[in-house]
Amino acid sequence: MTRVTAATGDLAETRRLRAALAQTSHLQRRLAVVVDGLALSRLPDPVAAMIRDHNRHSHLLAAALDEGADHLTDSLRST
């Protein structure tokens, strides 16, 4: 969809995609809080470490997606 949006210059579609990305980001953060709240200390160390790594990578991915959406929005505005 991002390629279609960029090709058509549809700013409304870009905003919709950005809102969807923000919602995904929000849900990922909420999931991370819930998982952390499940007493990771009761899990075996390797499992707890994998969950913490996944949460960290999810936050990094969400930040990258947000940045990409910002860049796309700025690009469409400048054309």
N, C-alpha and C positions, 0 to 999 in steps of 0.2 A: 504493500500500500504506500509506503514511503516514496518509492520510485514513481508511482502514479501521481501522488500529490506533487512531487517536485516537477514532474513533467507537465502537469496541467496547471500548476500555479494556484491550486485551490487552497486558499488560506483557511477557510472554514474546516476543510478536511484535516489540515495540519493541526488546527486547534483541537479537533476531536481526538486525533491521535495523541496529542500531547496530554490531554485530559486522561485518556486511557492509560498512558504511561505513568502519570502521576498516581492514578488509582492503584496500578500494579505496585508501584514503589511503596505506597502507603500500606498495602496488604502484606508486602514482604517484611516491612518493619514490624507490623503487628504480629506476624507469624514468628519473627525472631524473638520478640518479647515473650510470646507464649512459650516457645521452645525453651528459652532461657529460664522461664519460670517453672519448668517441669523438673526442677532439681537435677541439673545435668551431673551433679556430683554423684548421683545414684547410678549413673551409666558408667560402663567401662571407659577408661581414659581414651582409648582410640576412637570410640563412638562419639564421646563428648567433643573431642578435638575436631572430628569431621563435621559435626553440627556447627561448631563455632566457625570453622573455615567456610562452610557453606553460607552462613549468615553474613560473614564479612564479604565474601564474593558477591552475594546478592546485593548488598549495599553498594559495592563498587559498580556492578552492572547497572543498577538503578540510576546511579549518578551519571554514568556514561550515557545512558539512554536519555536522561533529562538534558544533558549537554548537547547531544545530537539533535534533540527536538528544538532546543534554543537556536542552534546553528541553522537548522532548516527554516525555522520561522523567520529568522533575521535575513536569510537568503531570499526568501519569498517576498519579504517586505521591500527589499532593495531592488527587486526587478520590476 
